[in-house]
Amino acid sequence: MELVKLLGFEVVKESQIEIPEEHKEIVRKRTKKSNESPERLLDWDDVKDSFKLS
């Protein structure tokens, strides 16, 4: 926490964060699409090693 204060970051409680309704709607649509077609999703354990960090 000292580093956060030293760097000037502001600590915000989760209850203080406002998520725009349009962002919530995007998540709802994606969740619905995933629930309707779970076979289209990839398992993290199967794909995580294919990522390359540069």
Backbone bond lengths (Angstrom), bond angles and torsions (degrees), N, CA, C in turn:
res aa  C-N    CA-C-N  psi(-1)  N-CA   C-N-CA  omega(-1)  CA-C   N-CA-C  phi
1 M - - - 1.448 - - 1.527 110.49 -
2 E 1.314 115.60 -32.00 1.472 118.84 179.36 1.526 110.21 -62.77
3 L 1.341 116.32 -40.98 1.465 120.29 178.79 1.521 110.75 -64.08
4 V 1.311 116.50 -40.64 1.462 121.00 178.09 1.520 109.80 -59.40
5 K 1.305 116.22 -45.54 1.465 120.68 179.35 1.531 111.07 -66.46
6 L 1.336 115.89 -41.78 1.456 120.88 -179.64 1.527 111.65 -61.47
7 L 1.323 116.32 -39.11 1.467 121.15 -179.54 1.526 112.56 -80.73
8 G 1.316 116.64 -6.90 1.457 120.45 176.19 1.517 114.78 84.03
9 F 1.336 116.80 15.10 1.456 119.37 177.91 1.521 109.82 -75.08
10 E 1.297 115.00 147.74 1.453 120.17 178.78 1.528 108.52 -100.78
11 V 1.317 115.92 129.32 1.454 120.64 177.61 1.523 107.74 -85.97
12 V 1.326 115.71 122.45 1.458 121.31 -177.17 1.519 108.70 -117.46
13 K 1.311 116.05 133.17 1.460 120.69 176.94 1.525 109.23 -74.64
14 E 1.316 114.96 148.68 1.463 120.51 -178.81 1.527 111.79 -55.63
15 S 1.312 116.47 -35.63 1.465 120.90 -178.82 1.527 112.26 -68.80
16 Q 1.342 117.62 -14.87 1.458 121.52 -179.81 1.530 112.53 -90.93
17 I 1.317 117.03 -8.54 1.461 121.22 -177.45 1.519 109.56 -87.80
18 E 1.309 115.76 126.90 1.462 120.25 177.66 1.521 109.04 -104.22
19 I 1.318 115.80 125.70 1.458 121.07 177.96 1.525 107.06 -102.45
20 P 1.332 116.51 123.69 1.467 119.03 -179.21 1.531 111.40 -59.91
21 E 1.309 115.84 144.71 1.466 121.25 -179.07 1.522 111.24 -58.07
22 E 1.326 117.34 -36.32 1.467 119.61 -179.62 1.534 111.21 -64.69
23 H 1.325 118.36 -32.71 1.458 120.96 176.59 1.532 110.48 -70.82
24 K 1.324 115.67 -40.39 1.462 119.81 177.52 1.524 110.23 -61.26
25 E 1.328 116.66 -39.57 1.462 120.96 -179.48 1.529 111.11 -65.37
26 I 1.313 117.31 -37.60 1.474 120.93 176.84 1.523 109.69 -60.50
27 V 1.324 116.61 -45.89 1.464 120.87 179.70 1.525 110.60 -63.84
28 R 1.332 117.11 -41.69 1.474 120.53 179.08 1.527 110.89 -60.74
29 K 1.339 116.64 -43.48 1.473 120.51 -179.78 1.523 111.08 -64.35
30 R 1.321 116.23 -42.59 1.467 119.94 -179.45 1.521 111.18 -67.17
31 T 1.332 116.37 -38.98 1.463 120.08 178.12 1.524 110.41 -64.29
32 K 1.322 116.28 -43.87 1.463 120.63 179.03 1.523 110.79 -61.49
33 K 1.326 116.30 -45.25 1.462 121.24 179.99 1.531 110.64 -61.75
34 S 1.321 117.22 -40.92 1.462 121.46 179.00 1.525 111.42 -67.26
35 N 1.322 116.58 -39.35 1.464 120.28 179.18 1.529 111.67 -68.23
36 E 1.321 116.21 -33.06 1.462 120.61 -179.96 1.523 112.23 -75.82
37 S 1.324 117.63 -27.57 1.468 121.92 -177.82 1.525 110.62 -138.19
38 P 1.314 118.13 67.59 1.462 119.62 -177.08 1.530 113.30 -63.12
39 E 1.311 118.11 -21.18 1.466 120.83 -179.52 1.529 112.45 -67.82
40 R 1.325 117.53 -18.25 1.458 120.94 -179.94 1.528 112.76 -79.96
41 L 1.328 116.42 -9.22 1.459 120.82 -179.05 1.520 110.70 -86.28
42 L 1.323 115.20 151.46 1.454 120.86 177.52 1.522 108.78 -107.04
43 D 1.320 115.39 144.95 1.452 120.87 178.86 1.532 109.03 -79.05
44 W 1.316 116.76 131.96 1.457 121.50 -177.42 1.527 111.59 -56.82
45 D 1.323 117.66 -42.73 1.464 120.62 -178.82 1.524 111.64 -62.17
46 D 1.317 117.67 -26.62 1.464 121.06 179.90 1.527 112.86 -81.92
47 V 1.319 117.90 -23.61 1.467 119.69 -174.40 1.522 115.59 -113.62
48 K 1.309 118.66 -15.98 1.463 120.95 -172.42 1.526 113.43 -58.44
49 D 1.324 118.40 -33.23 1.461 120.58 -178.22 1.524 112.62 -77.32
50 S 1.322 117.17 -11.03 1.457 119.22 179.45 1.529 112.57 -82.09
51 F 1.343 117.09 -9.09 1.464 120.96 177.99 1.527 109.23 -80.01
52 K 1.325 114.41 137.36 1.462 119.31 178.34 1.516 108.18 -119.00
53 L 1.308 115.47 125.22 1.454 120.82 177.41 1.514 108.44 -92.53
54 S 1.320 115.83 132.76 1.463 116.86 -179.82 1.496 111.31 -105.38
